[in-house]
Amino acid sequence: MIVMTLAEIAEAVGGRLTGPADPGTRVTGPVEHDSRKAAPGGLFVAFTGENADGHDYAPQAFEAGAVAVLGSREVDGPAVVVPDVLTALGRLAREVVDRSPDLTVVGVTGSSGKTSTKDMLAQLCERLGPTVAPEGNLNNELGLPYTVCRVDADTRYLVLEMGARGIGHIAYLCDIAPVDVAVVLNVGTAHIGEFGSADAIAVAKSELAAAVPAGGTVVLNGDDARVAAMASVSRGDVVTYSTSDPDAPVHASDPESQEGRFSFTLHTPSGDAPVRLAVHGAHQMSNALAVAAVGDRLGMAPGDIAAALGEVRARSGRRMDVFTRESDGITVIDDSYNANPASMAAALAGLTEVGRGRRKVAVLGYMAELGDSETAAHEEVGRLAAEAGAELVIVVEAVAERIAAGAAACGVATEVAADQDEAIALLDELSRPGDTVLIKASRYRTWRVADYLRSTHTLTKEAHA
């Protein structure tokens, strides 16, 4: 974190110093809300939850070297006490940004692909200077300020993923970390059960585009009509990208696939360059174009952008992570982190490409938060599995059985497993050497299946995507 005294932190967050707190004590270490990660010179953030009270872990944090606690009540030691700890953490993060005049903040949002694109953006920015980006998908009102607080005096680029479960969420995140470059990937039906409509989701995502000031950059997906329309709310310079439109400032031509990895010619306002992605999936080509648009605006030459795109790897697990088992030659596509209709479609398209010429199996589970569209969306996934060439669909849990119905209606062999253990048993029984197996569902619902395939066999790592 940017070094601050306890007095400066208290002023920034609207708190008061308590206990033996010396106003001049400097916080030189990390800001952590897990006492097991507390470190010398750091600040421990104590949240009160349903099952645990972080204040009770203050002694462990002090023992690890933390110099103070940011909490909602006094502890036995130096503390900055505030009415609301989460709000205070956001204010502290904003102070970090305000004290970093040379920092460029890049924000990315979308119904799907945020984390993969964030990982790509981080690796591109690292070629330009010291960069901070979240691990995994820390994209909410806790994860984002926690990430921002990792910025120090040397950081030049801050790449942030921004999620939303309602109108105003992204605007709040942008108040914490004002963005210089915004990237909006797509508007899908993820969380539509909470938003009510795709149009409402578009309004939420557009808050990122609207937050960019004049002189900043807004990168929009020209292949998504709702995203392209966000140009009307932007004060910044708008750059669109497209996988097919040659009139888009950043676009691709001559795409080719080799076992699910795409190559194409990248076209930017600064010139052209050939790209061969190391990550899997046709959807990654669109994500790569978004990253290329950012690179171009940051002053990178087309060849340097292409080189960066050719070397990026996934840093967040369970996202189009492809590996082959030595024991039987089965290729596994672990995309199990989460799922919505758009990401399911992208993963199934990846199954087609990665599994070209081989028998294909899809292990699929429930997609959450779809509201009234739940039944139709799950049946559509089953039909898409058939179109992808899956010869066997194993559905995990009865709650997702409409996937099986959609696949069976297209003539695909299906099985509905009561739980993940039964799905594993079915895989052991029904898979064949050389198969390609896709694993995907909403969070946790197929993780044990993927972990089983990893843990029970010697693996040869192919790539990440």
C-alpha positions in Angstrom: 0.0 0.0 0.0 1.0 3.6 -0.4 2.7 4.4 3.0 0.4 6.4 5.3 0.4 7.2 9.0 -2.5 6.1 11.2 -3.6 9.7 11.5 -3.8 10.0 7.7 -5.7 6.7 7.5 -8.2 7.9 10.2 -8.8 11.1 8.4 -9.3 9.4 5.0 -11.8 6.9 6.3 -13.6 9.1 8.8 -12.4 7.1 11.8 -11.0 7.7 15.3 -7.8 6.3 16.8 -8.2 4.2 19.8 -6.0 2.2 22.2 -2.3 2.8 22.2 -2.4 4.1 18.7 0.4 6.6 17.8 -0.9 8.9 15.1 2.5 9.0 13.6 2.8 5.2 13.2 3.3 4.4 9.5 1.5 1.5 7.8 4.1 0.1 5.4 2.8 -3.4 4.9 -0.2 -5.0 3.3 -3.9 -4.4 4.1 -5.4 -7.8 4.9 -8.8 -9.0 6.2 -7.5 -12.5 6.9 -5.4 -12.6 10.1 -3.4 -15.5 8.6 -2.1 -13.2 5.9 -1.2 -10.3 8.2 2.4 -9.1 7.9 4.8 -6.7 9.5 3.8 -3.1 9.1 0.4 -4.0 7.8 -3.2 -3.0 8.6 -5.7 -5.7 9.6 -9.3 -5.1 8.5 -11.8 -6.6 11.0 -15.2 -7.5 9.6 -18.1 -8.8 11.7 -19.8 -11.6 9.9 -22.6 -14.1 10.6 -20.2 -16.8 11.7 -17.1 -15.0 12.9 -16.0 -11.6 14.2 -12.7 -10.4 12.8 -12.0 -8.3 15.9 -11.5 -11.6 17.8 -8.5 -12.3 15.5 -6.8 -9.0 16.2 -4.2 -10.6 18.6 -3.1 -13.0 15.8 -2.8 -10.0 13.4 -0.7 -8.1 15.9 1.5 -11.1 16.6 2.1 -11.3 12.8 3.3 -7.7 12.8 0.2 -5.7 11.9 0.5 -2.2 13.4 -3.2 -1.5 13.7 -6.7 -2.7 13.1 -9.4 -1.1 11.0 -12.6 -2.1 12.7 -16.0 -1.1 14.0 -15.1 -1.4 17.7 -12.1 -1.1 20.0 -9.6 -3.9 20.3 -6.7 -4.6 22.7 -4.3 -2.7 20.6 -4.0 0.3 18.2 -7.1 0.7 16.0 -8.9 3.0 13.7 -12.6 2.7 14.6 -15.3 3.4 12.0 -19.1 3.0 11.8 -18.9 0.8 8.7 -15.8 -1.2 7.9 -16.6 -2.0 4.3 -17.3 1.7 3.5 -14.1 2.6 5.3 -12.1 0.1 3.2 -13.5 1.7 0.0 -12.5 5.2 1.3 -9.0 4.0 2.1 -8.7 2.5 -1.4 -9.8 5.8 -2.9 -7.1 7.6 -0.9 -4.5 5.2 -2.3 -5.6 6.1 -5.9 -5.6 9.8 -5.1 -2.1 9.6 -3.8 -0.9 7.8 -7.0 -0.9 10.5 -9.8 1.1 8.4 -12.2 -1.3 5.4 -12.0 -3.4 4.3 -15.0 -6.5 2.5 -13.9 -8.0 0.0 -16.4 -11.5 -1.4 -15.6 -13.2 -4.3 -17.3 -16.8 -5.6 -17.0 -19.1 -7.9 -18.9 -21.6 -10.7 -18.3 -18.9 -13.2 -19.2 -15.1 -13.2 -19.9 -14.2 -10.6 -17.3 -11.7 -12.7 -15.4 -9.9 -14.1 -18.5 -9.7 -10.7 -20.0 -8.5 -9.1 -16.8 -5.7 -11.7 -16.7 -4.8 -10.9 -20.3 -4.8 -7.1 -19.6 -2.6 -7.5 -16.5 0.0 -9.5 -18.5 0.0 -6.9 -21.3 0.3 -4.0 -18.8 3.2 -5.7 -17.0 5.2 -5.2 -20.2 4.8 -1.5 -19.7 5.4 -1.1 -16.0 4.7 -2.4 -12.5 1.1 -3.6 -12.5 -1.4 -4.6 -9.8 -4.4 -6.8 -10.7 -6.7 -9.0 -8.6 -6.2 -12.7 -8.1 -9.2 -14.7 -9.3 -12.4 -12.6 -9.6 -12.1 -10.1 -6.7 -14.6 -7.8 -8.4 -17.1 -6.6 -5.8 -17.2 -3.9 -3.0 -14.8 -6.0 -0.9 -12.5 -7.5 -3.5 -11.9 -4.4 -5.5 -10.8 -2.0 -2.7 -8.7 -4.9 -1.3 -6.9 -5.1 -4.6 -6.5 -1.3 -4.9 -4.8 -1.3 -1.5 -2.0 -3.4 -3.0 -0.9 -0.4 -5.1 2.4 1.1 -3.9 4.6 4.0 -5.0 6.1 2.0 -7.9 2.8 0.8 -9.4 2.0 2.3 -12.8 -1.0 0.2 -13.9 -4.0 -1.0 -11.9 -6.2 -3.5 -13.7 -9.6 -4.1 -12.1 -12.5 -6.4 -12.8 -15.9 -4.9 -12.0 -18.9 -7.0 -11.3 -22.5 -6.0 -10.6 -25.6 -7.6 -9.0 -27.7 -4.4 -9.4 -27.9 -0.9 -10.8 -25.4 1.4 -9.1 -22.8 -1.3 -8.1 -20.3 -0.5 -10.8 -20.7 3.3 -10.3 -19.9 2.7 -6.7 -16.7 0.8 -7.6 -15.7 3.5 -10.0 -16.1 6.0 -7.1 -13.5 3.9 -5.3 -11.1 3.6 -8.2 -11.8 6.2 -11.0 -11.0 4.5 -14.3 -8.9 6.0 -17.1 -9.6 3.1 -19.5 -12.9 1.2 -19.5 -13.5 -2.2 -21.3 -17.1 -3.5 -21.7 -17.1 -7.0 -23.2 -20.7 -8.1 -23.5 -24.2 -8.0 -22.1 -25.6 -11.5 -21.5 -28.1 -13.1 -19.2 -25.9 -13.8 -16.2 -27.7 -12.8 -13.0 -30.8 -12.0 -15.1 -32.9 -13.4 -12.2 -31.6 -10.5 -10.1 -31.7 -7.8 -12.8 -35.0 -8.7 -14.4 -33.9 -8.1 -18.0 -30.9 -7.9 -20.3 -31.7 -4.2 -20.8 -31.3 -3.7 -17.0 -27.9 -5.5 -17.1 -26.9 -3.2 -20.0 -27.7 -0.2 -17.8 -25.5 -1.6 -15.0 -22.6 -2.3 -17.3 -22.8 1.1 -19.0 -21.9 2.7 -15.6 -18.3 1.8 -16.4 -18.4 3.5 -19.8 -20.1 6.6 -18.2 -17.5 6.8 -15.5 -14.6 7.5 -17.8 -13.8 11.3 -18.0 -13.0 13.3 -21.1 -9.6 12.3 -22.3 -10.0 8.7 -21.1 -10.7 5.7 -23.3 -13.8 3.5 -23.5 -13.3 0.2 -25.3 -16.6 -1.4 -26.5 -17.4 -4.7 -28.2 -18.9 -3.7 -31.6 -20.3 -7.2 -32.0 -22.7 -6.7 -29.1 -25.4 -4.1 -30.0 -26.1 -3.3 -26.3 -22.4 -2.7 -25.7 -21.9 -0.6 -28.8 -24.8 1.6 -27.8 -22.9 2.6 -24.7 -20.9 5.0 -26.8 -23.8 7.4 -26.2 -23.1 7.7 -22.5 -19.3 8.0 -22.8 -17.4 11.2 -22.4 -14.1 9.5 -23.2 -12.7 8.5 -26.6 -14.6 5.4 -27.8 -12.7 2.5 -29.5 -14.7 -0.4 -30.8 -13.4 -3.9 -31.6 -14.9 -6.7 -33.6 -14.1 -10.3 -34.6 -15.7 -9.7 -38.1 -16.4 -6.1 -38.9 -13.5 -4.7 -41.0 -14.7 -1.1 -40.2 -14.0 -1.5 -36.5 -10.8 0.3 -35.5 -9.6 -2.9 -33.9 -10.6 -6.1 -35.6 -9.5 -9.5 -36.7 -9.2 -11.2 -40.1 -8.3 -14.6 -41.4 -9.0 -16.6 -38.2 -7.8 -20.1 -38.0 -8.1 -22.8 -35.2 -5.6 -25.5 -34.2 -7.0 -27.7 -31.5 -9.0 -24.8 -30.1 -6.2 -22.2 -30.2 -6.9 -19.4 -32.6 -4.6 -17.4 -34.8 -5.7 -14.3 -36.8 -4.4 -11.1 -38.2 -4.8 -8.2 -35.8 -5.7 -4.8 -37.2 -5.3 -1.7 -35.1 -5.2 2.1 -35.9 -1.4 1.8 -35.6 -1.0 -1.1 -37.9 -1.4 -4.9 -38.3 0.3 -8.0 -36.9 -0.2 -11.8 -36.9 -1.4 -13.2 -33.6 -1.4 -16.8 -32.3 -3.1 -17.2 -29.0 -1.9 -19.7 -26.5 -5.3 -19.9 -24.7 -8.2 -22.0 -25.9 -11.6 -21.0 -27.2 -13.0 -18.9 -30.0 -14.3 -16.5 -27.4 -10.8 -15.7 -26.4 -10.2 -14.0 -29.8 -12.8 -11.4 -28.9 -11.2 -10.9 -25.5 -7.8 -10.6 -27.1 -9.1 -7.8 -29.4 -10.4 -5.9 -26.3 -6.9 -6.2 -24.8 -5.3 -5.2 -28.1 -7.5 -2.0 -28.2 -6.2 -1.1 -24.7 -2.6 -1.8 -25.7 -3.0 0.4 -28.8 -4.3 3.3 -26.6 -1.5 2.8 -24.2 1.0 3.3 -27.0 2.1 -0.2 -27.7 3.2 -1.1 -31.3 1.1 -3.8 -33.0 3.9 -6.3 -33.0 4.4 -5.8 -29.3 0.7 -6.3 -28.7 0.7 -9.5 -30.8 3.7 -10.8 -28.9 2.0 -10.2 -25.6 -1.2 -11.9 -26.7 0.8 -14.9 -27.9 2.3 -15.4 -24.5 -0.6 -14.7 -22.1 -1.8 -17.5 -19.9 -4.8 -17.9 -17.6 -3.9 -16.9 -14.0 -7.3 -17.8 -12.6 -8.1 -21.4 -12.2 -11.0 -23.5 -13.7 -11.4 -21.3 -16.8 -10.9 -23.2 -20.0 -7.9 -25.0 -18.4 -7.0 -27.8 -20.8 -4.9 -30.8 -19.9 -4.4 -34.4 -21.1 -4.3 -37.4 -18.9 -1.2 -39.6 -19.6 -3.0 -42.8 -18.4 -5.7 -42.8 -21.1 -5.2 -39.8 -23.3 -8.4 -38.1 -22.2 -8.2 -34.4 -22.8 -10.1 -32.4 -20.1 -11.4 -28.9 -20.5 -11.9 -27.6 -16.9 -14.1 -24.6 -17.3 -15.9 -25.3 -14.0 -15.5 -22.1 -12.2 -18.9 -20.7 -13.0 -21.5 -20.7 -15.8 -24.2 -18.7 -17.5 -25.8 -19.2 -20.9 -23.2 -17.2 -22.8 -20.2 -18.8 -21.1 -21.8 -22.2 -21.6 -22.1 -21.5 -25.3 -18.5 -20.4 -25.5 -17.2 -23.5 -23.6 -19.2 -25.8 -25.8 -17.8 -24.1 -28.9 -14.4 -24.8 -27.3 -15.3 -28.4 -26.9 -15.9 -28.6 -30.6 -12.5 -27.1 -31.5 -10.4 -28.9 -28.8 -12.1 -32.2 -29.4 -12.1 -32.1 -33.2 -11.8 -35.6 -34.6 -12.4 -37.2 -31.2 -15.3 -38.4 -29.1 -16.7 -35.6 -27.0 -18.3 -35.7 -23.6 -19.9 -32.8 -21.7 -20.3 -32.9 -17.9 -22.7 -30.0 -17.2 -24.5 -28.6 -14.2 -26.9 -26.0 -13.0 -26.7 -22.4 -14.0 -27.9 -20.1 -11.2 -29.7 -16.8 -11.0 -31.6 -17.1 -14.3 -35.1 -16.4 -13.0 -38.0 -17.1 -15.4 -35.6 -18.1 -18.2 -34.1 -21.0 -16.2 -35.9 -23.9 -17.9 -35.5 -22.6 -21.5 -31.8 -21.6 -20.8 -31.0 -25.1 -19.6 -32.7 -26.8 -22.4 -30.8 -24.6 -24.8 -27.5 -25.7 -23.3 -28.5 -29.3 -24.0 -29.2 -28.4 -27.6 -25.9 -26.5 -27.9 -24.1 -29.6 -26.5 -25.6 -31.6 -29.4 -24.5 -29.0 -31.9 -21.0 -29.1 -30.4 -20.8 -32.7 -31.3 -21.1 -34.2 -27.8 -21.9 -37.9 -27.9 -22.5 -38.1 -24.2 -23.9 -35.5 -21.8 -23.7 -36.2 -18.1 -25.8 -33.8 -16.1 -24.9 -33.2 -12.4 -27.9 -33.0 -10.1 -31.6 -33.2 -10.9 -31.9 -29.4 -10.7 -30.2 -29.3 -14.1 -32.0 -32.1 -15.7 -33.5 -29.8 -18.4 -30.0 -29.8 -20.0 -30.4 -33.6 -20.4 -33.9 -33.0 -21.9 -32.5 -30.6 -24.5 -29.7 -32.9 -25.4 -31.8 -36.0 -25.6 -34.3 -34.2 -27.8 -31.4 -33.9 -30.3 -30.5 -37.6 -30.1 -27.6 -37.3 -27.7 -27.0 -40.0 -25.0 -27.6 -38.5 -21.6 -27.2 -39.4 -17.9 -28.4 -37.5 -14.9 -26.2 -37.9 -11.9 -27.7 -37.4 -8.4 -24.5 -35.6 -7.3 -20.8 -35.1 -8.2 -19.7 -38.5 -6.9 -22.2 -40.3 -9.1 -21.0 -38.1 -12.1 -17.4 -39.2 -11.4 -18.6 -42.8 -11.3 -20.4 -42.4 -14.6 -17.3 -40.8 -16.2 -15.2 -43.7 -15.0 -17.7 -46.2 -16.5 -18.6 -44.4 -19.8 -15.5 -42.5 -20.9 -13.1 -43.9 -23.4 -9.4 -43.4 -24.0 -8.8 -40.4 -26.2 -12.1 -38.6 -25.3 -12.4 -34.9 -24.9 -14.3 -34.0 -21.7 -15.8 -30.6 -20.9 -16.7 -29.8 -17.3 -18.8 -26.7 -16.5 -21.5 -25.4 -14.2 -22.2 -22.6 -11.8 -19.8 -22.3 -8.9 -18.9 -25.5 -6.9 -21.4 -27.7 -8.7 -18.8 -29.6 -10.8 -15.5 -28.7 -9.1 -15.0 -32.1 -7.5 -15.4 -33.7 -10.9 -12.6 -31.6 -12.3 -10.5 -32.2 -9.2 -11.0 -35.9 -9.4 -9.7 -36.0 -13.0 -6.7 -34.0 -12.0 -5.8 -35.9 -8.8 -6.2 -39.5 -9.9 -3.9 -39.4 -12.9 -0.5 -38.1 -13.9 -1.1 -35.1 -16.0 0.6 -33.5 -19.0 -0.2 -29.8 -19.0 -1.2 -28.5 -22.4 -2.2 -24.9 -21.8 -4.4 -22.5 -20.0 -7.1 -20.3 -21.4 
